[in-house]
Amino acid sequence: MKRRIYTASILAFLLGNHMKAQDTTSSDSSAYKKQKLKIEEVNFISSYYSQDGDNSAVTGGKGTEKLTDIATTFEIRVSRRDRYNHKHNLGFELGIDSYTSASSDKIDPNTVTSASYQDVRVYPSLNYSYENEEKNYILSAGLSFSGEFDYTSIGGSLGFSKISKDKNREFTAKGMAFFDTWKVILPIELRNAPSDNDAKQGDKKPRTSYNLGLTLSQVINRNFQMAFLTDIGYQQGLLATKFNRVYFNDALVTVKSEKLPDTRFKLPVGVRANYFLGDNIVLRTFYRYYWDNWNINSHTISFEPSYKLTAFSSISVPYRFYTQTAAKYFQPIYLHGLEEEFYTSDYDLSKFSSHMIGLGYKITDADKGIFHVKRINSLELRYGFYTRSNGLDSHIITLAMKFK
């Protein structure tokens, strides 16, 4: 079951290690000695998230949005060089989310706790890349799976990166496709009632998503780097969340299950700029404009200064501002008309603005290790507070560790 968890600007922990090839290539294949897989790094990330608000879509746009989520991700990256000194990278990631949701429990308020009150999501993925450092390109591919009690998702990706000879410019194209199957869950009072909805209780409905990500990054000088990116998206299938209620403005106060179009096109474009201000200060900035054919337009601005406290530690203060217009299918509770073809009271699709501010601390020590444990190369702790103009607030604490 898809839960929209408003983590706002939870920054990704991208712990990479780019190694240059040594000049050991031999054209004589008989001189090649098969190499073993080398562990590049192991990453562990765990976070605790909580939110609350009063605009639950499950109860028609009015009601508790209380939710907690504990997420843990484990990743291992290994590599091997072939006889031509080309690098093969293999990464495996396993994520587990466990949440409790008071709003989801209102799908069937007659029970003490419904099946959707608490659930676990498991999402493993496998990624492979081939690096040709002589011709400066990278090929990549990936497979992923995600599952909860009411949905499964299978995904695949293909990517290509081309790096300039001077290593200052890189272009990346990545295509992704996700094939989801949803088990329809309706509010308890609508399960046996005739309606014009597009699904019945217990139906299994597909949803397919396609994404094309394009990124062009450029090193302007030794202190300034920029990147231009877009992530074009298209979805088809069941896009409504069928256990969300919609209350209409007729005399009977009719209630129906949320109904939305079965296609959606998304077009975001963004620019990222990082500036190194001396030896101790890094300024990271990001802007994104988003448009889709449901009439949502949004702007995202984020700013993160980082200050190097010592040779091994730094502190950062990320801030993010977001604003969007309402989807043309959204109305608050009791304002939809029965003549409307599509309708939702989900405040994710309403007009709102939000702010996120956080604090991060990172320590690295490749020689002695963290806490004198040589294998622990890096440790990062982050806190973020998120608030939305419609009253939704959330907190998140994230711990990330890298092992070498």
C-alpha positions as CSV (number, residue, x, y, z in Angstrom):
1,M,0.0,0.0,0.0
2,K,1.5,3.3,-1.0
3,R,2.0,5.7,1.9
4,R,2.9,9.3,1.1
5,I,5.5,9.9,3.8
6,Y,6.5,13.6,3.8
7,T,10.2,13.3,4.4
8,A,10.6,16.7,2.7
9,S,14.2,17.1,1.9
10,I,15.9,13.9,3.3
11,L,19.2,14.2,1.6
12,A,20.5,11.0,0.0
13,F,23.7,9.6,1.4
14,L,25.7,8.9,-1.7
15,L,28.9,7.2,-0.4
16,G,31.0,6.6,-3.5
17,N,34.6,5.8,-4.1
18,H,35.9,6.4,-7.6
19,M,39.2,4.6,-8.2
20,K,41.5,5.3,-11.1
21,A,42.8,2.4,-13.1
22,Q,46.5,1.5,-12.8
23,D,48.5,0.9,-16.0
24,T,48.5,-2.9,-15.7
25,T,46.6,-3.7,-18.9
26,S,48.1,-6.5,-20.9
27,S,47.1,-7.4,-24.5
28,D,48.2,-10.9,-23.9
29,S,45.2,-12.7,-22.5
30,S,47.3,-15.5,-21.3
31,A,49.1,-13.2,-18.9
32,Y,45.7,-12.3,-17.3
33,K,45.1,-13.6,-13.8
34,K,41.5,-13.7,-12.8
35,Q,40.7,-11.2,-10.1
36,K,38.5,-11.8,-7.1
37,L,35.6,-9.6,-6.3
38,K,36.7,-6.6,-4.2
39,I,34.4,-5.1,-1.6
40,E,34.3,-1.3,-2.3
41,E,32.0,-0.3,0.5
42,V,29.1,-1.3,2.7
43,N,26.5,1.2,3.6
44,F,23.9,1.1,6.5
45,I,21.2,3.7,6.8
46,S,18.4,3.8,9.4
47,S,15.8,6.4,10.0
48,Y,12.8,7.1,12.3
49,Y,10.0,9.3,10.9
50,S,6.8,10.6,12.5
51,Q,4.1,12.9,11.3
52,D,0.7,14.3,12.3
53,G,-1.9,16.5,10.7
54,D,-5.7,16.9,10.3
55,N,-6.3,16.3,6.6
56,S,-6.4,12.6,6.1
57,A,-7.6,11.5,2.7
58,V,-8.9,8.2,4.1
59,T,-11.6,10.1,6.0
60,G,-12.4,12.6,3.2
61,G,-9.7,15.3,3.8
62,K,-10.6,15.8,7.5
63,G,-9.1,13.6,10.3
64,T,-5.8,12.5,11.8
65,E,-2.7,11.9,9.6
66,K,-0.7,10.4,12.4
67,L,1.9,8.0,11.1
68,T,5.3,6.6,12.2
69,D,7.8,4.7,10.1
70,I,11.1,3.0,10.8
71,A,13.2,2.4,7.7
72,T,16.5,0.5,7.4
73,T,18.6,0.0,4.3
74,F,21.7,-2.2,3.8
75,E,23.9,-1.9,0.7
76,I,27.0,-3.7,-0.4
77,R,29.1,-2.7,-3.5
78,V,31.7,-5.0,-5.0
79,S,33.9,-4.6,-8.1
80,R,36.3,-6.6,-10.3
81,R,38.6,-5.7,-13.2
82,D,38.7,-7.8,-16.3
83,R,41.7,-8.7,-18.5
84,Y,41.3,-5.3,-20.3
85,N,41.3,-3.4,-17.0
86,H,37.7,-2.5,-17.4
87,K,35.8,-2.2,-14.1
88,H,32.7,-4.2,-13.3
89,N,30.6,-3.0,-10.4
90,L,27.8,-4.9,-8.6
91,G,25.6,-3.5,-5.9
92,F,22.9,-5.2,-3.8
93,E,20.6,-3.2,-1.6
94,L,17.9,-4.4,0.8
95,G,15.4,-2.0,2.4
96,I,12.8,-2.7,5.1
97,D,10.1,-0.2,6.2
98,S,7.8,-0.8,9.2
99,Y,5.0,1.7,9.8
100,T,1.9,2.3,11.8
101,S,-0.8,4.6,10.5
102,A,-3.8,5.8,12.5
103,S,-5.4,7.3,9.3
104,S,-5.2,4.1,7.4
105,D,-7.0,2.3,10.3
106,K,-10.1,4.4,9.5
107,I,-10.6,2.4,6.3
108,D,-12.7,0.1,8.6
109,P,-13.3,2.0,11.9
110,N,-15.5,-0.8,13.2
111,T,-12.4,-3.0,13.8
112,V,-9.9,-2.5,16.7
113,T,-7.1,-2.4,14.1
114,S,-7.4,-3.1,10.4
115,A,-4.8,-4.8,8.2
116,S,-3.6,-1.5,7.0
117,Y,-2.9,-0.1,10.4
118,Q,0.5,-1.7,10.5
119,D,2.6,-3.1,7.7
120,V,6.1,-3.9,6.5
121,R,7.5,-3.1,3.1
122,V,10.5,-5.0,1.8
123,Y,12.4,-3.7,-1.2
124,P,15.5,-5.4,-2.5
125,S,17.4,-4.2,-5.6
126,L,20.4,-5.3,-7.7
127,N,22.5,-3.0,-9.8
128,Y,25.4,-3.5,-12.3
129,S,27.7,-1.1,-14.1
130,Y,30.5,-1.5,-16.6
131,E,33.2,1.2,-16.7
132,N,35.4,1.7,-19.7
133,E,37.9,4.2,-18.3
134,E,39.9,4.3,-21.6
135,K,36.9,5.5,-23.6
136,N,35.2,7.3,-20.7
137,Y,31.8,5.7,-20.6
138,I,29.7,3.7,-18.2
139,L,26.9,1.3,-18.9
140,S,24.5,0.3,-16.1
141,A,21.4,-1.8,-15.5
142,G,19.3,-2.6,-12.4
143,L,16.4,-4.7,-11.1
144,S,14.2,-3.9,-8.1
145,F,11.3,-5.4,-6.2
146,S,8.9,-3.9,-3.6
147,G,6.1,-5.5,-1.7
148,E,3.5,-4.9,0.9
149,F,0.3,-6.7,1.9
150,D,-1.7,-5.0,-0.9
151,Y,0.8,-4.3,-3.7
152,T,3.9,-5.6,-5.4
153,S,6.2,-3.7,-7.8
154,I,8.9,-5.0,-10.2
155,G,11.2,-2.4,-11.7
156,G,14.1,-2.3,-14.2
157,S,16.5,0.3,-15.4
158,L,19.2,0.9,-18.1
159,G,21.7,3.8,-18.0
160,F,24.5,5.3,-20.0
161,S,27.1,7.9,-18.9
162,K,29.7,9.6,-21.1
163,I,32.6,11.5,-19.5
164,S,34.7,14.1,-21.2
165,K,38.4,13.6,-21.7
166,D,39.3,16.2,-19.1
167,K,36.8,14.6,-16.6
168,N,35.1,18.0,-16.1
169,R,31.8,17.1,-17.9
170,E,29.5,14.2,-17.7
171,F,26.2,13.3,-19.4
172,T,24.0,10.6,-18.0
173,A,20.7,9.1,-19.4
174,K,18.8,6.6,-17.4
175,G,15.5,4.9,-18.2
176,M,13.3,3.2,-15.6
177,A,10.1,1.2,-15.7
178,F,8.0,0.0,-12.8
179,F,5.2,-2.6,-13.1
180,D,2.9,-2.5,-10.1
181,T,-0.1,-4.6,-9.1
182,W,-2.5,-3.2,-6.5
183,K,-5.1,-5.1,-4.5
184,V,-8.1,-2.8,-4.3
185,I,-9.2,-1.9,-0.8
186,L,-12.4,0.2,-0.4
187,P,-13.8,1.9,2.6
188,I,-15.9,-0.5,4.6
189,E,-19.2,1.2,3.8
190,L,-18.6,1.1,0.0
191,R,-17.6,-2.5,-0.5
192,N,-21.1,-3.8,-1.3
193,A,-22.7,-0.6,-2.6
194,P,-23.2,0.0,-6.3
195,S,-21.2,2.9,-7.6
196,D,-19.5,4.4,-10.7
197,N,-16.1,3.7,-9.3
198,D,-13.4,2.1,-11.5
199,A,-12.6,-0.8,-9.2
200,K,-14.3,-3.3,-6.8
201,Q,-13.1,-4.6,-3.4
202,G,-10.4,-7.3,-3.9
203,D,-9.7,-6.5,-7.6
204,K,-6.1,-6.6,-8.7
205,K,-5.3,-3.5,-10.8
206,P,-2.1,-2.7,-12.7
207,R,-0.1,0.5,-12.6
208,T,2.9,1.1,-15.0
209,S,5.4,4.0,-14.6
210,Y,8.1,5.0,-17.0
211,N,10.8,7.5,-16.2
212,L,13.6,9.0,-18.3
213,G,16.3,10.9,-16.3
214,L,18.8,13.1,-18.1
215,T,21.7,14.8,-16.3
216,L,24.5,17.1,-17.6
217,S,27.1,18.0,-15.0
218,Q,29.9,20.4,-15.5
219,V,32.9,21.5,-13.4
220,I,33.2,25.3,-14.0
221,N,36.4,25.7,-12.0
222,R,38.1,24.2,-9.0
223,N,35.5,25.8,-6.7
224,F,32.3,25.7,-8.7
225,Q,30.2,22.8,-10.1
226,M,26.8,22.7,-11.8
227,A,24.4,20.1,-13.0
228,F,21.2,20.4,-15.2
229,L,18.7,17.6,-14.8
230,T,15.2,16.4,-15.8
231,D,13.2,13.3,-15.0
232,I,10.4,12.9,-17.4
233,G,7.6,10.6,-16.1
234,Y,4.5,8.8,-17.5
235,Q,2.1,6.7,-15.5
236,Q,-0.8,4.5,-16.7
237,G,-3.3,2.4,-14.7
238,L,-4.9,2.7,-11.4
239,L,-3.6,6.1,-10.1
240,A,-6.3,6.7,-7.5
241,T,-6.0,5.4,-3.9
242,K,-9.3,3.6,-3.6
243,F,-9.6,3.6,0.2
244,N,-9.6,7.4,0.2
245,R,-13.1,8.8,0.7
246,V,-14.7,11.8,-1.0
247,Y,-17.8,13.5,0.5
248,F,-20.0,15.4,-1.9
249,N,-22.1,18.6,-1.4
250,D,-25.5,17.1,-2.1
251,A,-28.3,16.9,0.4
252,L,-27.5,13.2,1.2
253,V,-23.8,14.0,1.7
254,T,-22.9,11.2,-0.7
255,V,-19.6,9.4,-0.1
256,K,-17.6,7.7,-2.8
257,S,-14.1,6.3,-3.3
258,E,-11.5,8.6,-4.8
259,K,-11.5,8.5,-8.6
260,L,-8.7,10.0,-10.8
261,P,-7.6,9.7,-14.5
262,D,-5.7,6.5,-15.5
263,T,-2.8,8.5,-17.1
264,R,-0.5,11.1,-15.8
265,F,2.5,12.9,-17.5
266,K,5.1,14.6,-15.4
267,L,7.9,17.0,-16.4
268,P,10.4,18.3,-13.8
269,V,13.5,20.3,-14.7
270,G,16.2,21.4,-12.3
271,V,19.6,22.8,-11.7
272,R,22.1,22.1,-9.0
273,A,25.1,24.2,-8.1
274,N,27.8,23.6,-5.5
275,Y,30.4,26.2,-4.5
276,F,33.5,25.6,-2.4
277,L,34.1,28.8,-0.4
278,G,37.6,28.4,0.9
279,D,38.8,25.2,2.6
280,N,36.1,25.0,5.2
281,I,32.7,26.0,3.7
282,V,30.7,24.3,1.0
283,L,27.4,25.8,-0.3
284,R,25.0,23.4,-2.0
285,T,22.0,24.8,-3.8
286,F,19.2,23.3,-5.9
287,Y,16.1,24.6,-7.8
288,R,13.4,22.5,-9.6
289,Y,10.3,23.4,-11.5
290,Y,7.6,20.8,-11.9
291,W,4.6,20.5,-14.2
292,D,2.1,17.8,-14.9
293,N,-1.1,17.4,-16.9
294,W,-3.2,17.3,-13.7
295,N,-2.5,21.1,-13.5
296,I,0.0,20.8,-10.7
297,N,2.9,23.3,-11.0
298,S,5.5,23.5,-8.2
299,H,8.8,25.1,-7.3
300,T,11.5,23.7,-5.0
301,I,14.4,25.7,-3.6
302,S,17.0,24.1,-1.3
303,F,20.1,25.5,0.3
304,E,22.6,23.6,2.4
305,P,25.8,25.2,3.8
306,S,28.3,22.8,5.3
307,Y,31.2,23.9,7.6
308,K,34.3,21.8,8.2
309,L,34.9,21.7,11.9
310,T,38.1,19.6,11.8
311,A,40.0,17.6,9.2
312,F,37.6,14.7,9.9
313,S,34.2,16.3,10.8
314,S,31.7,18.8,9.4
315,I,28.3,20.2,10.2
316,S,25.5,21.2,7.8
317,V,22.2,23.1,8.0
318,P,19.9,22.1,5.1
319,Y,16.8,24.2,4.3
320,R,14.1,23.5,1.7
321,F,11.1,25.5,0.5
322,Y,8.4,24.0,-1.7
323,T,5.2,25.4,-3.1
324,Q,2.6,23.9,-5.5
325,T,-0.8,24.7,-7.1
326,A,-3.8,22.4,-6.7
327,A,-4.7,19.6,-9.1
328,K,-7.8,20.3,-11.1
329,Y,-9.5,17.3,-9.5
330,F,-9.0,18.4,-5.9
331,Q,-11.7,19.9,-3.6
332,P,-11.9,20.0,0.2
333,I,-14.5,17.9,2.0
334,Y,-18.2,18.5,1.1
335,L,-17.2,20.7,-2.0
336,H,-17.3,18.2,-4.8
337,G,-20.3,18.1,-7.1
338,L,-21.9,14.8,-8.2
339,E,-21.6,15.8,-11.8
340,E,-17.7,15.7,-11.6
341,E,-16.1,12.8,-13.5
342,F,-12.9,12.7,-11.3
343,Y,-12.6,13.7,-7.6
344,T,-10.2,13.7,-4.7
345,S,-9.9,15.3,-1.3
346,D,-6.2,14.2,-0.9
347,Y,-4.3,17.2,0.4
348,D,-1.2,15.9,-1.4
349,L,-2.9,17.3,-4.5
350,S,-4.0,20.6,-2.9
351,K,-2.4,24.0,-3.0
352,F,0.2,24.3,-0.3
353,S,3.6,25.4,0.6
354,S,6.1,23.8,3.0
355,H,9.4,24.4,4.8
356,M,12.0,21.9,5.9
357,I,15.0,22.8,8.1
358,G,17.5,20.3,9.5
359,L,20.9,19.8,11.1
360,G,23.5,17.3,10.1
361,Y,26.8,16.1,11.5
362,K,29.4,14.0,9.7
363,I,32.6,12.4,10.7
364,T,35.1,10.5,8.5
365,D,38.4,8.8,9.2
366,A,39.7,6.4,6.6
367,D,42.9,5.7,8.6
368,K,41.9,5.0,12.2
369,G,38.2,4.5,11.6
370,I,35.3,5.9,13.6
371,F,35.3,5.0,17.4
372,H,38.7,3.4,16.7
373,V,36.9,0.8,14.6
374,K,39.0,0.8,11.4
375,R,36.3,-0.7,9.2
376,I,33.9,2.2,9.9
377,N,34.9,4.8,7.4
378,S,32.1,7.4,7.8
379,L,29.2,8.2,10.1
380,E,26.5,10.8,9.5
381,L,23.6,11.8,11.7
382,R,20.8,14.1,10.4
383,Y,17.6,15.6,11.8
384,G,14.9,17.3,9.8
385,F,11.7,19.2,10.8
386,Y,9.0,19.6,8.1
387,T,5.9,21.8,8.2
388,R,3.2,22.4,5.7
389,S,0.8,25.3,5.3
390,N,-2.2,23.0,5.9
391,G,-1.0,21.9,9.3
392,L,1.0,18.7,8.6
393,D,4.2,18.5,10.6
394,S,6.9,15.8,10.7
395,H,10.2,14.9,12.2
396,I,12.9,12.6,10.9
397,I,16.2,11.3,12.4
398,T,18.6,9.5,10.0
399,L,21.8,7.6,10.8
400,A,24.2,6.6,7.9
401,M,27.3,4.6,8.3
402,K,29.9,3.5,5.7
403,F,32.2,0.5,6.1
404,K,35.3,-0.1,4.1
